Amino acid sequence: MEKALHWLEGRNQSRPWMLWVNLQESHEALQDQEVSQENALQMMELYDDAVSRADSQLMRLLSALDSLSLVQDTLVVGVGDHGVLLGENGRWFEHGGDLYPASTQVPLVMSWPGQLVKGRVSKGPVELNDVLPTVLDLLRLPTPEQIDGISLMGTWITAHKREHARGFALDLQANALATETSAPDDVYRIASIRTADMLYVHREHPSFDDELYALENLQANRFQQVQADDFGAKITAFLQEQSAGLMDESEEGIEQSNVPLSPAAKARLRVLGYAD
């Protein structure tokens, strides 16, 4: 934040600008910490403290915009890249490997006094992919055709354009099982479709059935119940087809990078949990 504030104060005031600040307090606060039933409450308090520290740093940035008279001319976007498991599925302070709301439901807040109405809320599911086209729309800049996202301006002005939000990840539970029972090279994936009130999860591993939940009750898997009649079976078949399509799409255009990583960069990725 010190670097961000220094840059903001010394920027070229005659040119448009963009500043991206990544706050890592809550992400790194409890790396490699053991959580037991006895110390769970204490660990939660430590995590809350880390979130509060990040909030206080964010307030420094917002206060700087105010003191520099930049508030009216600045679009501020606050967003989380992923959630954190706080005891869900027996996992603590982890992310990745599943597509349940604890991992995927993140804050997305936009503020631009005079341009955006205060307190207006999107009525349906959104994706992080929607941030870029929304920002371009707000700034009245052209949106490239290949952008895989939807501007949320339609959400606020007319009707919501996105019927569902998509999810895709490597399946942590399935791959752990595969490591125990077969070749360690097996890599199984998981995909999801989420509407305003429903979550469908498609599991690639043959030992795991698909899952269907009402968001108001994530403990009750309704997949088998819904499949019991013809109409429900058609719905789940459609959802399964759409979810499997996400896996196929994820493989398109993927190439292995030939950019070498320095030892410092590799160490940083390991600290963040993005490399073994």
C-alpha positions in Angstrom: 0.0 0.0 0.0 2.9 2.3 0.7 4.1 1.8 -2.9 0.6 2.3 -4.2 0.1 5.6 -2.4 3.5 6.8 -3.5 2.7 6.1 -7.1 -0.8 7.7 -6.8 0.6 10.9 -5.5 3.4 11.1 -8.1 1.4 10.0 -11.1 1.3 12.0 -14.4 -1.8 14.1 -13.7 -2.4 14.9 -17.3 -3.0 11.3 -18.3 -5.6 8.6 -17.5 -4.4 6.0 -15.1 -5.1 2.6 -13.7 -3.8 1.3 -10.3 -4.1 -2.4 -9.3 -3.4 -3.2 -5.6 -3.3 -6.8 -4.3 -3.9 -7.1 -0.5 -2.7 -10.5 0.8 -3.2 -10.2 4.5 -5.9 -12.8 4.8 -4.4 -15.0 2.2 -1.1 -15.5 3.9 -2.1 -15.1 7.5 -2.5 -18.7 8.4 -0.3 -20.6 5.9 0.9 -24.0 7.2 -1.1 -23.6 10.5 -2.5 -26.7 12.1 -6.2 -26.3 13.1 -7.7 -28.5 15.8 -11.1 -28.5 17.4 -9.5 -26.9 20.5 -7.9 -24.0 18.7 -10.4 -23.4 15.9 -12.0 -20.4 17.5 -8.6 -18.8 18.1 -7.6 -19.4 14.5 -10.9 -17.8 13.3 -10.1 -14.7 15.4 -6.7 -14.5 13.8 -8.2 -14.8 10.4 -10.7 -12.0 11.2 -7.9 -9.8 12.4 -6.1 -10.4 9.0 -9.3 -9.4 7.2 -9.6 -6.3 9.4 -6.0 -5.3 8.6 -6.7 -5.6 4.9 -9.8 -3.4 5.4 -7.7 -0.7 7.1 -5.2 -0.7 4.3 -8.0 -0.3 1.7 -9.4 2.6 3.7 -6.0 4.3 3.4 -6.3 4.1 -0.4 -9.9 5.4 -0.5 -8.9 8.2 1.9 -6.1 9.1 -0.5 -8.5 9.4 -3.4 -10.6 11.8 -1.3 -7.6 14.0 -0.2 -6.4 14.2 -3.8 -9.9 15.1 -5.1 -10.0 12.1 -7.3 -13.2 10.4 -6.0 -15.6 11.8 -8.7 -13.2 10.9 -11.5 -12.2 7.4 -10.3 -13.9 4.0 -10.8 -13.1 1.8 -7.8 -13.6 -2.0 -8.1 -13.1 -4.2 -5.1 -13.2 -7.9 -5.7 -11.9 -11.1 -4.1 -10.4 -13.8 -6.3 -11.6 -16.7 -4.2 -13.1 -17.7 -0.9 -11.5 -19.5 2.0 -12.7 -22.7 3.6 -13.3 -22.2 7.3 -14.1 -25.7 8.4 -16.3 -26.6 5.4 -15.7 -30.2 4.3 -13.2 -30.6 7.2 -10.8 -28.1 5.6 -9.4 -25.0 7.1 -7.9 -21.9 5.5 -7.6 -23.6 2.1 -9.0 -22.8 -1.3 -9.2 -24.6 -4.6 -10.3 -28.1 -5.4 -14.0 -27.6 -5.0 -16.8 -25.3 -6.3 -19.0 -24.8 -3.2 -19.9 -21.3 -2.2 -17.3 -21.1 0.5 -14.7 -21.2 -2.3 -16.5 -19.3 -5.1 -18.7 -16.7 -3.5 -16.6 -13.5 -3.3 -17.3 -9.8 -2.9 -17.6 -7.6 -6.0 -18.2 -3.9 -5.2 -18.0 -1.0 -7.7 -18.1 2.6 -6.8 -18.1 5.7 -9.0 -20.0 8.7 -7.6 -22.1 10.4 -10.2 -21.9 7.5 -12.6 -23.1 4.5 -10.5 -26.2 4.6 -8.3 -25.3 3.8 -4.7 -26.6 0.6 -3.2 -27.8 -1.0 -6.4 -27.3 -4.8 -6.4 -27.1 -7.3 -9.2 -30.1 -9.6 -9.1 -28.5 -12.8 -10.4 -25.2 -14.7 -10.5 -22.1 -13.1 -11.9 -18.6 -14.2 -12.7 -15.2 -12.6 -12.3 -15.0 -12.8 -16.1 -17.7 -10.1 -16.1 -15.5 -7.5 -14.4 -13.5 -6.6 -17.5 -16.5 -6.0 -19.9 -18.3 -4.1 -17.2 -15.3 -1.8 -16.7 -15.0 -1.2 -20.4 -18.7 -0.5 -20.7 -18.6 2.0 -17.9 -15.6 3.8 -19.4 -17.3 3.7 -22.8 -14.5 1.7 -24.4 -15.0 -1.0 -27.0 -15.2 -4.6 -25.7 -13.2 -7.2 -27.8 -15.5 -9.9 -29.3 -13.5 -12.7 -27.7 -14.1 -11.6 -24.2 -15.7 -14.4 -22.2 -17.8 -12.2 -19.9 -21.0 -10.1 -19.8 -21.2 -6.4 -18.8 -23.2 -6.0 -15.6 -24.5 -2.6 -16.9 -27.4 -4.6 -18.3 -28.1 -5.9 -14.8 -28.7 -2.5 -13.5 -30.4 -0.8 -16.4 -32.7 -3.5 -17.8 -32.9 -7.2 -17.1 -30.1 -9.5 -16.0 -28.3 -11.0 -18.9 -26.5 -13.9 -17.2 -28.7 -16.9 -16.4 -25.9 -18.8 -14.6 -22.3 -18.6 -13.4 -19.9 -21.3 -14.4 -17.2 -22.9 -12.3 -14.2 -25.1 -13.1 -11.4 -26.6 -11.0 -9.3 -29.7 -10.4 -11.2 -32.1 -8.1 -9.2 -32.2 -4.9 -11.1 -35.1 -3.3 -11.2 -37.2 -6.4 -7.5 -36.7 -7.2 -6.6 -37.6 -3.6 -8.5 -40.9 -4.0 -6.9 -41.5 -7.4 -3.4 -41.1 -5.9 -4.2 -43.8 -3.4 -5.8 -46.3 -5.8 -4.2 -45.8 -9.2 -1.5 -44.0 -11.1 -0.6 -40.6 -9.6 -0.9 -39.1 -13.1 -4.7 -39.3 -13.0 -6.1 -35.7 -13.0 -9.9 -35.4 -12.5 -11.8 -32.2 -12.9 -15.0 -30.7 -11.4 -17.4 -28.2 -13.0 -20.4 -26.3 -11.8 -23.4 -24.3 -12.9 -24.9 -21.9 -10.4 -28.1 -19.9 -10.8 -29.7 -17.5 -8.4 -31.0 -20.3 -6.2 -29.4 -23.6 -7.3 -25.9 -25.2 -7.6 -25.2 -28.1 -9.8 -21.8 -29.8 -9.5 -20.4 -32.3 -12.1 -17.7 -34.7 -11.0 -15.5 -36.4 -13.6 -14.2 -39.2 -11.4 -16.4 -42.3 -11.8 -16.7 -42.9 -8.1 -18.4 -39.6 -7.4 -21.9 -38.8 -8.5 -23.0 -35.4 -9.6 -24.6 -33.1 -7.0 -27.5 -30.7 -7.0 -28.2 -28.3 -4.1 -30.6 -25.5 -3.3 -28.4 -22.7 -2.2 -30.5 -22.3 1.0 -29.6 -25.8 2.0 -26.1 -26.9 0.9 -26.2 -30.0 3.2 -29.0 -31.8 1.2 -27.8 -33.2 -2.1 -31.0 -33.4 -4.2 -29.5 -35.0 -7.3 -31.0 -38.5 -6.9 -34.4 -37.0 -5.8 -34.7 -34.7 -8.8 -33.7 -37.5 -11.2 -36.6 -39.7 -9.9 -39.1 -38.3 -12.5 -38.8 -37.7 -16.2 -38.9 -33.9 -16.1 -36.2 -33.8 -13.4 -34.1 -36.4 -15.3 -34.2 -34.1 -18.4 -33.1 -31.1 -16.3 -30.1 -33.0 -14.8 -29.1 -34.4 -18.2 -29.1 -30.8 -19.6 -27.0 -29.6 -16.6 -24.6 -32.5 -17.0 -24.1 -31.8 -20.7 -23.5 -28.1 -20.0 -21.0 -28.9 -17.2 -19.1 -31.4 -19.3 -18.9 -28.8 -22.0 -17.0 -26.5 -19.6 -14.4 -29.2 -19.3 -14.0 -29.5 -23.0 -13.8 -25.7 -23.5 -11.2 -25.5 -20.8 -8.8 -27.5 -22.9 -9.1 -25.3 -26.0 -6.1 -23.0 -26.7 -4.0 -24.2 -23.8 -0.3 -24.1 -24.4 2.6 -24.7 -21.9 4.5 -21.5 -21.2 8.1 -21.5 -22.2 8.9 -18.5 -20.0 11.4 -19.6 -17.3 10.6 -18.9 -13.7 13.3 -17.6 -11.3 13.8 -19.5 -8.0 12.3 -16.5 -6.2 9.2 -16.6 -8.4 8.8 -20.3 -7.8 9.2 -19.8 -4.0 6.5 -17.1 -4.1 4.1 -19.4 -5.9 4.6 -22.1 -3.3 3.9 -19.6 -0.5 0.7 -18.6 -2.2 -0.3 -22.3 -2.6 -0.1 -22.3 -6.4 2.7 -24.8 -6.7 3.7 -28.0 -5.0 
